[in-house]
Amino acid sequence: MEKFFGIRASGSSIGREVIGGMTTFLAMAYIVAVNPGILAPAGLPKEATAIATCLAAAVGTLLMGLYARRPLALAPYMGENAFFAFTVVIGLKYTWQQGLAATLMAGALFAVLTLTGLRGYLARAVPHALRYSFVVGIGLFLAFIGLQKIGFIAHGAPGAEAPPVALGTLADTATVLGIAGFVIMGLFVLWRIPGGILWAILIIYAASIVLGVAPRPEAFASVPDFGALDEVASLWPITGWHLDFSGFAEAPFWLAVFLPIFLMAFFDTIGTLIGVCSRAGLLDAKGDLAEIEKPLLCDALATMWGALAGTTTTGAYIESAAGIQAGARTGLASVVTGVLFLCALFFVPAIEHIPPCAYAPALIIVGILMMESVQKIDFADFTELVPAFTVITLIPFTFNIGVGMAAGFVVHPLLKLLTGRVRETSIGGWVFAAASLLFFVYFPYGK
């Protein structure tokens, strides 16, 4: 393992990698329960989708660990799954089979762009100010999600004059546990306790069961019904073929379904890779990720596999930052996470009951730590500061990583052009700007 993963060279140890992989898994295990619930209105059966979610996450994460050897976990994206269910199927009246076909083709196009080197070139063409803003914006996004999940932040009262968000009910037991988890986790990180984030999650999970916040699972393990996978999977010839490519014969399908799926995943992946890898210290002096084509290819293949298994776009998860904070630095952590997702097939009852107050504090802690990158932004240069500010504010305020990134990609070259510094924008920067404009033109379909 030392020779294969280069653990010591990364300043880590096998123990840290295992703890990091476990922490990442616990921070994102909610997807096993949440993804089927989001996709159910689109007509996908929950049990089959839960199995597909575990398989997509397990295979994608193992591929990331063994091939790219990065401490990044993959799973079906939040946001893309909601777009799939409520816009593609319910709003636009396409079938989920057509939606999965579009997801498969988006993954295939990602793979082609990666293998030709174009996707890696575009990733390296991201301006440095935007790279650091991705880290900060995603950090604020994580913190906002964490605060919302523990109940510290709640939706504002309905009405035109009411603010969109407000202070939650602090007397709620779950909120109190979430705050306690944040304090415990923060102290463990401050004291550099190995696996501190993981221990804090387990402590709050146990407390939530004792206090009745989380129900005690009737059974911690059960044998998954793989036969149910036949209802959604297209892993021919193992199961039936459920993909429907008929939509590609219609121009509206390309514009309203395929293009948003492709662009949302494209922006989310690059932003997550840069943000999380920056936190892990995996970027070089220029802010580039060495051999970025490898994790990008893993992402593309995972999306294709996920579509065949019966779920939506699969890609790198920002919750990987929780495992990195716990010590993960190599692909061994991803292998641990991937194996745990395979095990999750048999422990869905227990995973379904991990309450947000147990894992959400980890998102807040990681969000705080990711703020460090803001000091790398050149505040003296408005052509760099304004695009960075745009990204940092829009990612959490719109609750969408892709929207914030796309806005930054438009503003950056535009300011360079208006100030006579157009030479500071690369060809890749203009490609991003054009793609981002397309993203905004057709984004109403994604609301």
N, C-alpha and C positions, 0 to 999 in steps of 0.2 A: 504493500500500500504506500509506503514511503516513496519508493521509486516511481510508482505510477502517478500518484497525486502530488508529490513534492510537498509533503506536509511541513517538514521542518524548514524548508526553504521559504515557506509562506509565513513562518513565525507562529505556527500552530502546533497542535498535537492531536493524536487520535481522539483523546477524551474530549477536547474542545470541539472537534468536528462532529462527534456524535451528539454532544449536547446542543450544538448549533443546529444540526439537522432536526433534532427533536423539537427544539424551540420553534423553528420555522413551521414545522408540521402543526404544532398546537396553535400557532398564530393564524393559520389559514385553513385549519380543519373544518371550520364553519361552512366552507364551500360545499362540502359533502351533503350538508343538510339544506343549505340555502339555494344552491343551483337548481335542484329538482323542484323546489317550491316556486321559483321564478318561471321556470319553463313549463310548469303544469298547465297554466292557462292557454298555452299554445297547443295543448293536446298531447304532450309527451308524458307518459306514465311515470310517476315518481320513483318507483322501485327501480325501473330500468334506467332512468336517468341518474339515480344515485350510483348505480354500478358503473355506468358510463363515465361519470365524473371521477370516480376513484381510478378507473383504468386510464383515462386521459391524463390525470395528474401523475399517476405512478410512472407510466411509460415516458411521458415528456420529461419528468424530473430525473429519472434514471438516465435517459439519453443525455441530458444536460451534465450530469455528474460524470458519466463514463466517457463521453466524447468531448464536450467542451471543457469539462473539469472545472466548472465554476460553481460557487455556492448559491445557485439560483434555483428556486422551485417553480414549477409551472402548473397551471390549473386553468379551468375555464374562467375567462375574464368576467368580472362583475361589470355591469354597464352594457357590454356587448350582449350578454344573455337577456337583459331587459329589453334592449333594442330588438333582438330577435323575436321575443315573445309578444311584446305589446305593440311594436310597430310593424314588423314584417308580417307576422301572422294575424294578429287581431286588427291592427289598423289598416294594412294594405291588402289583407285577405289572401296572401300567399300561403301555401301549406308549409308545415315545418319541414317536410321532405325537400321542398324547393330551397328553403333557408339553409338546410344542412349542405345541399349541393353547392350553394354560393360560398359557404364557409370552406368547403373542401377546395374549391377552385381558387379562393383567396390564398389558402395555404400553399397550393401548388405554384401560384404566381410568386409568392414570397420565396419559395425554394429556388425558382428559376433566377430571380433577381439576386439571390444570395450566391448561388453557384457561379453566376457570371461576374460577380464582384461588384455589381452596381449597388446593391443594398448596403454593402460595407462602405463603399465610397460615399454614399449619401449620409451614412451614419457619421463618418469622419468629417463631413462637410458642415456639420452643425456648429455654428459659431460658439466660441468659448463662453461668452456671457450667457448664452441660452443654456449651455450645458449645466452651468452652476445654478441657473434659475430653475432648471428642471428638478435638481436635487432639493432646493429650498421649497419649491411649489409642491412637490410630492410630499415633503416632510410636513408642511402645513395641512395638506390633504389627509395624510395619515392621522395627524393629531386631531383634526376636525372629526374624522370618522370615529376615532377612539372616544372622544368626548361625547359624541352623539350616542354611541352604542352603550356607554355606561349610564346615560341619562342625564349627564351634566348639562348638555345642550339639548333643547327640544324645539319642535316646530312652533313658530309664533302663533298667536291667536288669529283666527280667520278675520279678514277685513282689510280694506284698502290702506288704512292708516297703521295697521299693526306691523311690527317688524317681522321679517321672515323666520328669524330664529329668536329664541329666548332662553333664559335660565330654566333648567329642568327642576323637577321636584327633588330637592336634596334630602328630604326625609324618607325617600324610598329606600328600602333595604338594599336593592340591587345597586343603586347609585352610591350608597355609602360603601358597599363592598368594592365597587369600582374605584372609588377614591382611595380606599385603603390599599387596594392592589397597586395603584399608581405610586403611593408612598412607599410601600414595601419594595416594589420593583426598583424604584429610584434609589433607595438606600442600598439594595443589593448591588446595583450597578456602580454606585459611588464607592462601596466597599470592595468592589471587584471580586465578588463571590462567584466562583465558577458556576455557570448555569443559573445565575440569579434570576433571569427572566423566566426560565422554565420552572424553577422552584416557586416563584411568585404565582404563576398561573395555576400550578397544582394546589397551592395553599388556598387561593381564593375559590377554586373549584370545589375543594372539600368543604370550605366554609359555606358556600352557596347551597350545598346539599343539606348541611346541618341546619341552616337557617330557613330552609324551605324555598329559597329563590330558584333553585334548579331541582327538578324532580329526581328522585333516586331511580336510576334505570332499573326496570324490571329484569332485564338481562343485559349484561355487558357485552355479550357476544352472541352471534347467530350465524348460521350458514347462509351465505347469499344465494339467491335463486338466479343463477346465471341464465336459466331458461327465459327469464323475463327480458333479458337483453335482446332477444329476437324481435321485440316490439319496436326498437329504435335503431339498432345497429345495422350497418351495411357491410359487415366484415365477411363478404362473400368469399368462399362458399360456406363458411361456418354458419352464417345466418342469412336471412333474406336481404335483398337489395332494396333499401328504402329511399335512396336519393332520387330526386326528380330534377332533371336538367332542362325541363321544358321552358322554364322562365327565361333562359338565356336567349331565346328566340325573340324576346320582346325588349325594346329599348328601355321602357320604364323600369324593368327589372334590373338592368345594369345600373341605372342612375339611382334608383330608390333603395335597392337592396345590396347589390354587389359592391358598388363604390363606397358607400358608408362603412360596410363591414371591413373592406380592405383598408381604407384610410384610418379608421378608428384603431384597428389593430396595429397598423404600421406606426402610428404616432405613439401609441401606448407602449409598444415594445421598445422602441428606441429610448423613450423617456425613462422607462423602468430600468433598462440596462445601464444607462449612464448614471442615473440617480443611485441605484443600489450598489453598483460596482465602485462608484466614487466613495461611498461610505465604507466599502471593504478595502479601500486603498489599492484597487486593481487597475486604476488608470495611470498612464505614464505622465511624464512631465508636461506633455502637450495636452493632456486631458483625454487621450485616446485609450480605448480598450484594445489591448493586443489580441490579435486573432479574433476580432469581433464577428467574423463570418461564422465561426463555430457555434456560439450561442444563438446567432440569428438563424442558422440552419436548424438547430434544435427546435427553435420556436416555430419555424415553418412546418417541420415534420410533425410536431406535436399538434398543430392546428389541423393538419390533414388526418392524423390518427384520431383526434377527438371527434371530428365530423363523422368519420366512419364508425366510431364507437357509439355515436348518438348524442353528442353534445356540441355546444357552441365553441367559438374561437378560444383556443388554448394558448397561453403565453406566460411569460415571466411575471411573477407576482411581487408587488412591492413589499409584501409581508416577509419576503426573504431577508429584508433588512433586520428583522427581529433576530433571526438566527445569526446573522453577521455580527450584530452587537453582542451576541452570546459567545462569539469566538470563531464562527465558521469562516474559513478562508479558501477552501478547496472543494473539489467535486465530491469528496467523500461525504461532506454534509448533505449534498443533494442525493447521493445514493441512500443515505439514512432516511431522508424525507421520502424518497420514492418508495422504499421498502415499507415504510409506515403507511403510505397510501394504499399499498397492496394489502397490508394487514387491516386497514380501515374497512375493507370489504367485509370483514368478519366482526367488526366492532362498531358498525353504524349506530346501534342503539345508544352506546355510551358517548360517542362523538356528538350525536345530535343534541345531547343534553349539556354540553359545555356552554355555560352562559356567556354573553358578551362581557359581563363585568369581570370575567376571569382573563380573557385574552385581549380585550380592548386596551387596557393600560399599556400593553407592550407597544401598541401603535402610537400612543402618545409619547412614550419614552423615545422611540425611534425618531418620531417627528421632531422632537426637541434636538436630538443629536445631529439631525440632518441640516439644521439651521446654520451649522458651522460654515457651509459653503457660501453663505451670503457675503462673507468678507473677501471672497475672491472676485467679486463683481466690481468693475471699475466705475465707482460712483462719480468720478470726475468727467466721464464721457457720456453725454446724454444719449448718443446713438447706440450705446451699449446698455445704459441703465434703463431707459424707457422700455425696450423690448423685454429685458429681464423682469422689470416690474410687472409688465403685462402678463407674462407667464406666471409669475409668483402669485398674483392676485386672482387670475381667472381660473387656475386649476382648482383651488378650493371653493371659490365663489360660484363657479358653474357646476361644481361637483363632477368634473370631467377632465381627466388628464389630457385627452386629445384636443379639446377645445382650447385650453391654455397654451399648449404647444403650438397649435396651428396659428393662433393669434400672434405669438412671438415670431413665428416664421414669416408672417406677412409684414409685421411692423419693422423688423430688423433691416431687411433690404430696402424697404420704402424710406426709412430715415437716412440710410446711407446714400440713396439716390437723391433725396431732397437736399442733402447737405454737401453734395459734390464729392462724396467719398465712395462712389459706386464700385471702385476697384477693390474695396475691402470685402465685397460680397462675391463668393465663388459661384461657379455654375451650379453646383449642388444647392447653394442657398436659394437661387432663383427657381430651381426645380421644386424645392420645398415650398416656396411662396406660391407657385402655381398650383401645387397639390393642395395646399391649405385653402386657397381661394375656392377650389372645387369642393373641398370639405364643407366650407361655410355655405356655398350655394345650395348644396343638397342636404345640409344638416337638419333643416326643418323636418325631413323624413325621420330623423333620429330622435325627435323629441317625444 
